[in-house]
Amino acid sequence: MEGLNNSYGTSWADQWDDGPDPISAVPQKKRSNNNGTGAAKYKQKVGDGFDKTKSVASTGLKKVKEGTSVGFQWIKSKYHKTTQKR
């Protein structure tokens, strides 16, 4: 009898929920057999997305590189102007 009232090893839900466990009511979709053409189309779209991402990243990197170069040249010219005054 003592084992029936023992709450060790049971979860909060087991202690307070006396109703039945919920059952998934969402019906699963049936897969159609289209010989992998859907996967091929998806793979093509993903590949196109990677190409676009790569080109955008390349363009962005070129802009960062150019901006960094211009920034260093500006700092270098400011340094030379201050050292020439002496």
Rosetta silent file (secondary structure, phi, psi, omega in degrees, C-alpha in Angstrom):
SEQUENCE: MEGLNNSYGTSWADQWDDGPDPISAVPQKKRSNNNGTGAAKYKQKVGDGFDKTKSVASTGLKKVKEGTSVGFQWIKSKYHKTTQKR
SCORE:     score description
SCORE:     0.000 S_00000001
   1 L     0.000  -31.714 -177.136    0.000    0.000    0.000 S_00000001
   2 H   -66.572  -30.712 -178.661    2.844    2.353    0.715 S_00000001
   3 H   -67.284  -24.299 -178.618    4.044    2.119   -2.908 S_00000001
   4 H   -71.269  -34.345 -177.533    0.782    3.576   -4.255 S_00000001
   5 L   -93.830    0.967 -178.221    1.208    6.946   -2.532 S_00000001
   6 L   -74.836  122.248 -178.586    4.931    7.228   -3.243 S_00000001
   7 L   -96.462    0.558  178.205    5.561   10.245   -5.508 S_00000001
   8 L   -74.234  132.036  178.652    9.250    9.501   -6.095 S_00000001
   9 L    91.932   -2.008  175.945    9.928    8.552   -9.688 S_00000001
  10 L  -114.290  150.552 -178.365    6.772   10.097  -11.106 S_00000001
  11 L   -85.793  170.005  179.212    6.584   13.409  -12.865 S_00000001
  12 H   -59.295  -41.947 -178.965    4.415   16.374  -11.948 S_00000001
  13 H   -64.340  -38.098  178.408    2.083   15.582  -14.835 S_00000001
  14 H   -65.737  -33.391 -178.508    1.692   11.989  -13.657 S_00000001
  15 H   -75.449  -36.872 -171.068    0.755   13.179  -10.182 S_00000001
  16 H  -108.698  -17.124 -179.102   -1.793   15.832  -11.178 S_00000001
  17 L   -99.584  110.837 -179.663   -3.120   14.810  -14.591 S_00000001
  18 L  -102.226    4.591  179.441   -5.625   11.999  -14.284 S_00000001
  19 L   -85.757  172.696  179.244   -6.910   12.277  -17.867 S_00000001
  20 L   -72.578  156.063  177.306   -5.805   10.183  -20.827 S_00000001
  21 L   -68.183  140.759  179.371   -2.686   11.081  -22.758 S_00000001
  22 L   -70.102  146.097  179.202   -3.388   13.233  -25.830 S_00000001
  23 L  -110.407  138.479 -179.603   -3.115   11.520  -29.192 S_00000001
  24 L   -61.647  120.352 -177.849   -1.735   13.313  -32.196 S_00000001
  25 L   -98.529    1.695 -178.926   -4.741   14.316  -34.279 S_00000001
  26 L   -83.753  118.195  178.767   -2.717   15.678  -37.181 S_00000001
  27 L   -72.388  142.582  179.297   -2.971   13.308  -40.152 S_00000001
  28 L   -85.573  140.545  179.704    0.286   12.584  -41.898 S_00000001
  29 L   -75.904  144.468  176.159    0.529   13.379  -45.588 S_00000001
  30 L   -81.765  139.452  177.614    1.108   10.562  -47.973 S_00000001
  31 L   -84.675  136.013  176.427    4.267   10.779  -49.990 S_00000001
  32 L   -94.791  146.967 -179.523    3.849   10.599  -53.713 S_00000001
  33 L   -94.207   99.254  179.552    6.305    8.678  -55.779 S_00000001
  34 L  -114.015   27.886  173.705    7.537   11.118  -58.409 S_00000001
  35 L    58.105   31.587  174.094   10.857    9.359  -59.048 S_00000001
  36 L    79.677    7.501 -178.913   12.946   11.974  -57.220 S_00000001
  37 H   -68.563  -30.779  176.984   12.109   14.919  -59.455 S_00000001
  38 H   -66.150  -40.728  178.694   11.056   16.953  -56.412 S_00000001
  39 H   -66.554  -38.174  179.943   14.394   16.313  -54.754 S_00000001
  40 H   -66.533  -40.359  178.678   16.223   17.293  -57.932 S_00000001
  41 H   -65.165  -42.164  179.369   14.278   20.550  -58.184 S_00000001
  42 H   -64.297  -41.686  179.749   14.979   21.314  -54.534 S_00000001
  43 H   -63.642  -38.874  178.925   18.652   20.528  -54.986 S_00000001
  44 H   -65.328  -42.576  179.326   18.797   22.859  -57.997 S_00000001
  45 H   -64.933  -41.003  178.652   17.152   25.690  -56.036 S_00000001
  46 H   -64.552  -42.089  178.156   19.542   25.218  -53.122 S_00000001
  47 H   -61.800  -41.117  176.825   22.492   25.227  -55.516 S_00000001
  48 H   -63.648  -39.503  178.740   21.255   28.450  -57.096 S_00000001
  49 H   -63.855  -39.769  178.171   20.909   29.977  -53.646 S_00000001
  50 H   -66.001  -37.974  178.297   24.489   29.053  -52.769 S_00000001
  51 H   -63.609  -42.794  178.408   25.719   30.613  -56.009 S_00000001
  52 H   -64.091  -43.473  179.849   23.893   33.844  -55.220 S_00000001
  53 H   -62.538  -41.692  179.893   25.213   33.842  -51.668 S_00000001
  54 H   -63.087  -43.315 -179.199   28.735   33.244  -52.889 S_00000001
  55 H   -67.810  -38.888  178.166   28.577   36.129  -55.370 S_00000001
  56 H   -66.216  -41.700  178.870   27.113   38.507  -52.773 S_00000001
  57 H   -65.029  -40.010  178.723   29.772   37.520  -50.245 S_00000001
  58 H   -63.439  -44.625  178.471   32.501   37.996  -52.840 S_00000001
  59 H   -63.319  -43.208  178.670   31.214   41.445  -53.753 S_00000001
  60 H   -62.567  -40.561  179.364   30.940   42.404  -50.091 S_00000001
  61 H   -65.442  -39.116  177.172   34.473   41.209  -49.394 S_00000001
  62 H   -62.769  -40.887  178.885   35.806   43.259  -52.301 S_00000001
  63 H   -65.625  -40.626  178.273   34.063   46.359  -50.920 S_00000001
  64 H   -64.130  -43.544 -179.821   35.479   45.749  -47.446 S_00000001
  65 H   -62.071  -44.036  179.411   38.958   45.259  -48.873 S_00000001
  66 H   -65.303  -43.107  178.856   38.704   48.469  -50.915 S_00000001
  67 H   -64.464  -38.501  178.033   37.354   50.443  -47.958 S_00000001
  68 H   -65.332  -42.471  179.089   40.109   49.143  -45.699 S_00000001
  69 H   -61.848  -44.849  178.531   42.738   50.116  -48.239 S_00000001
  70 H   -63.213  -40.917  179.043   41.303   53.630  -48.561 S_00000001
  71 H   -63.084  -43.362  178.548   41.158   53.928  -44.772 S_00000001
  72 H   -65.772  -38.727  177.936   44.800   52.923  -44.351 S_00000001
  73 H   -63.739  -39.002  178.460   45.863   55.360  -47.069 S_00000001
  74 H   -63.844  -45.459  178.793   43.956   58.149  -45.276 S_00000001
  75 H   -63.032  -42.453 -179.728   45.641   57.306  -41.958 S_00000001
  76 H   -61.882  -43.545  179.731   49.020   57.107  -43.670 S_00000001
  77 H   -66.499  -38.880  177.041   48.558   60.527  -45.296 S_00000001
  78 H   -63.872  -39.826  179.222   47.468   62.077  -41.964 S_00000001
  79 H   -65.023  -44.097 -179.798   50.522   60.595  -40.263 S_00000001
  80 H   -65.838  -35.310  178.034   52.864   61.940  -42.932 S_00000001
  81 H   -65.693  -39.351 -178.388   51.309   65.404  -42.709 S_00000001
  82 H   -75.015  -31.482 -179.120   51.860   65.573  -38.957 S_00000001
  83 H   -80.763  -22.638  179.908   55.445   64.281  -39.118 S_00000001
  84 H   -77.708  -22.103 -177.922   56.433   66.688  -41.927 S_00000001
  85 L   -70.006  -22.257 -175.196   55.471   69.772  -39.871 S_00000001
  86 L   -75.141    0.000    0.000   58.286   69.237  -37.426 S_00000001
